[in-house]
């Protein structure tokens, strides 16, 4: 519980790490954390996007740093985290947002290589970052880890088995880590979005307006999420407003999983 009269969303003096921060949900998370006062170190593989984004945010007066980094490469992850600690002395928040979609295919048509690629980014990449960041969070006296899951980490759709399997596993990893790290004052939670209006969603739908309208209709609120809807949930899970929340999955899905 935060002290009365204080703002639990004042992140001045805090250092946040965000993976997959150069587009879609991740880009909005970076901006939201920076607006709340955090110094945000964020990674992504597309350096041009990352540098342009950092320039824009710095011009607005926010403190951000972009690092080109691939969460499927151990050395990249270690460098990303060590650099943040060396430059800023601490880490308070870690948001594991980097992810990749899978093309719809029945299991017999999914290649082992594609399955491993989806799992390596969405699951193993999350594990890599947590493994490297937890010692730094402990050294800072604790903090918050937010992993990006999906409603498809709790329910399933056909023909998306690699993605569904990886996101189910992210939720399991989140719960296990929460139990393990609670004694170190590290909270670990997951956000599970429904459909979100991002380039990733449109790629999955092959840019079909008809498919988009159908997906909107599946959500009781009659729309898909915007990236800002997800960023707000991440902010809450990082903040002292959620000080007694750990090991949980926060569905941000317009009622999709309540059906």
C-alpha positions as CSV (number, residue, x, y, z in Angstrom):
1,X,0.0,0.0,0.0
2,X,1.3,3.4,-0.9
3,X,1.4,6.1,1.8
4,X,-1.7,8.4,1.9
5,X,-1.2,11.5,-0.1
6,X,1.4,10.1,-2.4
7,X,1.1,9.3,-6.1
8,X,1.7,5.6,-6.8
9,X,2.4,6.5,-10.4
10,X,5.3,8.8,-9.7
11,X,8.2,6.8,-11.1
12,X,10.8,9.5,-10.7
13,X,14.1,7.8,-9.8
14,X,13.0,4.5,-11.2
15,X,14.7,2.6,-14.0
16,X,12.5,0.5,-16.3
17,X,13.5,-2.1,-18.9
18,X,11.2,-2.9,-21.8
19,X,11.8,-5.5,-24.5
20,X,10.2,-5.2,-27.9
21,X,9.8,-1.5,-27.3
22,X,9.9,-0.1,-30.8
23,X,6.4,-0.8,-32.1
24,X,2.9,-1.6,-31.2
25,X,2.2,-2.3,-27.5
26,X,5.8,-2.0,-26.5
27,X,6.2,1.5,-28.0
28,X,3.2,2.7,-26.0
29,X,4.6,1.1,-22.8
30,X,7.9,2.9,-23.2
31,X,6.1,6.2,-23.6
32,X,3.7,5.6,-20.7
33,X,6.6,4.7,-18.3
34,X,8.6,7.7,-19.5
35,X,5.6,10.0,-18.9
36,X,5.3,8.7,-15.4
37,X,8.9,9.8,-14.7
38,X,10.9,6.6,-15.2
39,X,14.1,6.4,-17.1
40,X,13.3,3.8,-19.7
41,X,15.8,1.5,-21.4
42,X,14.2,-0.3,-24.2
43,X,15.3,-2.9,-26.8
44,X,14.3,-4.0,-30.2
45,X,15.9,-5.4,-33.3
46,X,15.1,-2.5,-35.7
47,X,17.6,0.2,-34.8
48,X,16.1,2.9,-37.1
49,X,12.7,2.7,-35.4
50,X,14.3,2.6,-32.0
51,X,16.6,5.6,-32.5
52,X,13.8,7.7,-34.1
53,X,11.5,6.9,-31.3
54,X,14.2,7.8,-28.7
55,X,14.8,11.1,-30.4
56,X,11.1,12.0,-30.4
57,X,10.6,11.1,-26.7
58,X,13.8,13.0,-25.7
59,X,12.5,16.1,-27.6
60,X,9.4,15.9,-25.4
61,X,11.7,16.0,-22.3
62,X,11.6,12.3,-21.4
63,X,14.5,10.1,-20.4
64,X,14.8,7.1,-22.7
65,X,17.6,4.9,-24.1
66,X,17.3,2.6,-27.0
67,X,19.5,-0.5,-27.3
68,X,19.5,-2.8,-30.3
69,X,19.1,-6.2,-28.8
70,X,17.6,-9.6,-29.8
71,X,16.1,-11.5,-26.9
72,X,16.9,-14.8,-28.6
73,X,20.6,-14.1,-28.1
74,X,22.1,-14.6,-24.7
75,X,24.9,-12.1,-25.1
76,X,22.5,-9.4,-26.3
77,X,20.2,-9.8,-23.3
78,X,23.2,-9.8,-20.9
79,X,24.6,-6.6,-22.5
80,X,21.2,-4.9,-22.4
81,X,20.7,-5.5,-18.7
82,X,24.3,-5.0,-17.6
83,X,24.5,-1.7,-19.5
84,X,21.4,-0.4,-17.8
85,X,22.8,-1.3,-14.3
86,X,26.3,0.1,-15.1
87,X,24.9,3.4,-16.4
88,X,22.0,4.0,-13.9
89,X,22.9,1.9,-10.9
90,X,19.6,0.0,-10.6
91,X,16.6,-1.7,-12.2
92,X,13.1,-1.3,-10.8
93,X,10.8,-2.6,-13.5
94,X,11.1,-5.2,-16.2
95,X,8.5,-5.5,-19.0
96,X,8.9,-8.5,-21.2
97,X,6.9,-7.4,-24.1
98,X,8.9,-8.8,-27.1
99,X,6.9,-11.3,-29.0
100,X,6.1,-12.7,-32.4
101,X,2.9,-14.1,-34.0
102,X,2.5,-17.5,-35.7
103,X,0.8,-18.0,-39.1
104,X,-2.4,-20.1,-38.9
105,X,-1.6,-23.8,-39.6
106,X,-2.8,-27.1,-38.4
107,X,-0.2,-29.0,-36.3
108,X,0.9,-31.4,-39.1
109,X,1.7,-28.4,-41.3
110,X,3.8,-26.6,-38.6
111,X,7.5,-27.1,-39.1
112,X,9.7,-27.8,-36.1
113,X,11.7,-24.8,-37.0
114,X,8.7,-22.4,-36.9
115,X,7.5,-23.9,-33.7
116,X,10.9,-23.4,-32.1
117,X,11.1,-19.9,-33.4
118,X,7.8,-18.9,-31.9
119,X,8.7,-20.5,-28.6
120,X,12.2,-19.1,-28.5
121,X,10.9,-15.5,-28.8
122,X,7.7,-15.6,-26.8
123,X,8.8,-18.0,-24.0
124,X,12.5,-18.6,-23.9
125,X,13.2,-14.9,-24.6
126,X,11.1,-14.0,-21.6
127,X,13.0,-16.5,-19.5
128,X,16.3,-15.2,-20.7
129,X,15.5,-11.6,-19.6
130,X,14.1,-12.7,-16.3
131,X,17.1,-14.9,-15.5
132,X,19.5,-12.0,-16.3
133,X,17.4,-9.2,-14.6
134,X,16.3,-10.8,-11.3
135,X,19.8,-10.4,-9.7
136,X,19.7,-6.7,-10.5
137,X,16.2,-6.3,-9.2
138,X,17.3,-8.0,-6.0
139,X,20.2,-5.7,-5.7
140,X,17.9,-2.7,-6.0
141,X,15.7,-4.0,-3.2
142,X,13.0,-5.5,-5.3
143,X,10.7,-4.3,-8.1
144,X,8.1,-5.5,-10.6
145,X,8.3,-7.8,-13.6
146,X,5.4,-7.7,-16.1
147,X,5.3,-10.4,-18.7
148,X,3.2,-10.1,-21.8
149,X,0.9,-13.1,-22.1
150,X,-2.3,-13.2,-24.1
151,X,-5.9,-14.4,-23.7
152,X,-4.5,-17.3,-25.8
153,X,-2.4,-18.2,-22.8
154,X,-5.6,-19.1,-21.0
155,X,-7.8,-20.3,-23.8
156,X,-7.0,-21.7,-27.2
157,X,-7.9,-21.2,-30.9
158,X,-7.2,-23.9,-33.5
159,X,-4.3,-23.5,-35.9
160,X,-2.2,-21.3,-33.6
161,X,-0.6,-24.1,-31.6
162,X,2.9,-22.7,-31.3
163,X,1.7,-19.3,-30.1
164,X,-0.9,-20.8,-27.8
165,X,1.6,-23.2,-26.2
166,X,4.2,-20.4,-25.7
167,X,1.7,-18.0,-24.1
168,X,0.3,-20.7,-21.8
169,X,3.9,-21.4,-20.7
170,X,4.6,-17.7,-20.1
171,X,1.7,-17.7,-17.6
172,X,3.1,-20.8,-15.9
173,X,6.6,-19.2,-15.8
174,X,5.1,-16.0,-14.3
175,X,3.3,-17.8,-11.5
176,X,6.4,-19.9,-10.6
177,X,8.7,-16.9,-10.6
178,X,6.2,-14.9,-8.4
179,X,6.3,-17.6,-5.7
180,X,10.1,-17.8,-5.9
181,X,10.8,-14.1,-5.8
182,X,8.2,-12.9,-3.4
183,X,10.7,-13.2,-0.5
184,X,13.0,-10.8,-2.4
185,X,10.2,-8.1,-2.8
186,X,10.0,-8.8,-6.5
187,X,6.4,-9.0,-7.9
188,X,5.8,-11.0,-11.1
189,X,2.6,-10.7,-13.0
190,X,1.3,-11.1,-16.6
191,X,-1.0,-9.0,-18.8
192,X,-3.2,-11.0,-21.1
193,X,-4.5,-8.8,-23.9
194,X,-7.3,-9.7,-26.2
195,X,-6.9,-8.6,-29.8
196,X,-4.9,-5.3,-30.0
197,X,-4.9,-2.9,-32.9
198,X,-1.3,-3.3,-34.0
199,X,0.7,-4.2,-37.0
200,X,1.1,-7.7,-35.6
201,X,-2.7,-8.2,-35.6
202,X,-3.1,-6.9,-39.1
203,X,-0.3,-9.3,-40.3
204,X,-2.1,-12.2,-38.7
205,X,-5.3,-11.2,-40.5
206,X,-3.4,-10.6,-43.8
207,X,-4.7,-6.9,-43.8
208,X,-8.3,-8.1,-44.1
209,X,-10.9,-5.5,-43.0
210,X,-13.5,-8.2,-43.0
211,X,-11.4,-10.3,-40.6
212,X,-10.9,-7.2,-38.4
213,X,-14.6,-6.5,-38.1
214,X,-15.2,-10.2,-37.2
215,X,-12.5,-10.0,-34.4
216,X,-14.1,-6.8,-33.1
217,X,-17.5,-8.6,-32.9
218,X,-16.0,-11.4,-30.7
219,X,-15.2,-8.9,-28.0
220,X,-18.3,-7.9,-25.9
221,X,-17.2,-4.3,-25.8
222,X,-17.5,-4.2,-29.6
223,X,-13.9,-3.2,-30.3
224,X,-10.3,-4.4,-30.1
225,X,-7.9,-2.9,-27.6
226,X,-5.6,0.0,-28.5
227,X,-1.9,-0.3,-27.4
228,X,-2.6,2.4,-24.7
229,X,-5.2,0.1,-23.0
230,X,-2.5,-2.4,-22.5
231,X,0.1,0.1,-21.4
232,X,-2.2,1.4,-18.6
233,X,-2.4,-2.2,-17.2
234,X,1.4,-2.5,-17.3
235,X,1.7,0.9,-15.4
236,X,-0.6,-0.3,-12.7
237,X,1.3,-3.6,-12.2
238,X,4.6,-1.6,-12.0
239,X,3.1,0.9,-9.5
240,X,2.7,0.8,-5.8
241,X,-1.1,0.8,-6.4
242,X,-0.7,-3.0,-7.0
243,X,1.8,-3.5,-4.1
244,X,0.0,-6.7,-2.9
245,X,-0.5,-8.2,-6.3
246,X,1.8,-11.0,-7.6
247,X,1.5,-14.2,-9.5
248,X,-1.6,-12.9,-11.3
249,X,-2.8,-12.6,-14.9
250,X,-4.6,-9.4,-15.7
251,X,-6.9,-9.9,-18.7
252,X,-7.3,-6.7,-20.7
253,X,-9.7,-8.2,-23.3
254,X,-13.0,-6.3,-23.4
255,X,-14.8,-9.2,-21.8
256,X,-13.6,-11.8,-24.3
257,X,-12.6,-14.5,-21.7
258,X,-15.8,-13.9,-19.6
259,X,-17.9,-15.5,-22.3
